């Protein structure tokens, strides 16, 4: 291998240090985690909404009690 080909190979190699590579890996991992957390949060909200929608079907819970429960849950967790 001649000196010219070594110089070309050296120029092709990306100039990324070990620290930058670790930082990029951490950023990619954080993005994936955040995306998964957002998806899980969406599913959790749907589950709670479904539970609150079907409160009247539980024996012993009428319309007024269901409204009180919904109000309490929304005041604690709703935004």
C-alpha positions in Angstrom: 0.0 0.0 0.0 1.5 3.3 -1.1 1.6 6.5 0.9 -1.1 8.0 -1.3 -3.6 5.2 -0.7 -2.9 5.5 3.1 -3.6 9.2 2.9 -6.8 8.6 1.1 -8.0 6.0 3.6 -7.1 8.4 6.4 -9.2 11.2 4.9 -12.2 8.9 4.3 -12.4 7.8 8.0 -14.8 10.0 9.9 -13.3 12.2 12.5 -15.3 11.1 15.5 -13.7 10.8 18.9 -14.7 8.1 21.4 -16.4 10.6 23.6 -18.5 11.9 20.8 -19.5 8.4 19.8 -20.6 7.6 23.3 -22.6 10.9 23.4 -24.3 10.0 20.1 -25.2 6.5 21.4 -26.7 8.0 24.5 -28.7 10.5 22.5 -30.1 7.8 20.3 -30.9 5.7 23.3 -32.7 8.6 25.0 -34.7 9.3 21.9 -35.8 5.7 21.7 -36.7 5.7 25.4 -38.7 8.9 25.1 -40.6 7.6 22.1 -41.5 4.4 23.9 -42.5 6.3 27.0 -44.8 8.6 25.0 -46.4 5.6 23.3 -46.9 3.9 26.7 -48.4 7.1 28.2 -50.8 7.3 25.3 -52.0 3.7 25.9 -52.3 4.3 29.7 -54.5 7.4 29.1 -56.7 5.3 26.7 -57.0 2.6 29.4 -58.0 5.1 32.1 -60.5 6.8 29.8 -62.1 3.4 29.1 -62.3 2.6 32.8 -63.9 5.9 33.6 -66.4 5.6 30.7 -67.7 2.2 32.0 -68.2 3.2 35.7 -71.9 3.0 35.5 -71.8 -0.6 34.5 -70.3 -1.5 37.9 -73.1 -2.5 40.3 -73.5 0.0 43.1 -72.1 2.9 41.1 -74.7 5.3 39.8 -74.5 8.3 37.6 -73.7 10.7 40.5 -71.1 8.5 42.0 -69.5 7.9 38.6 -69.3 11.7 38.1 -67.7 12.2 41.5 -65.1 9.6 40.7 -64.4 11.1 37.3 -64.1 14.5 38.8 -61.7 13.3 41.4 -59.5 11.4 38.9 -59.4 14.3 36.5 -58.5 16.8 39.3 -55.6 14.6 40.3 -54.3 13.5 36.9 -56.0 15.5 34.2 -54.4 18.6 32.9 
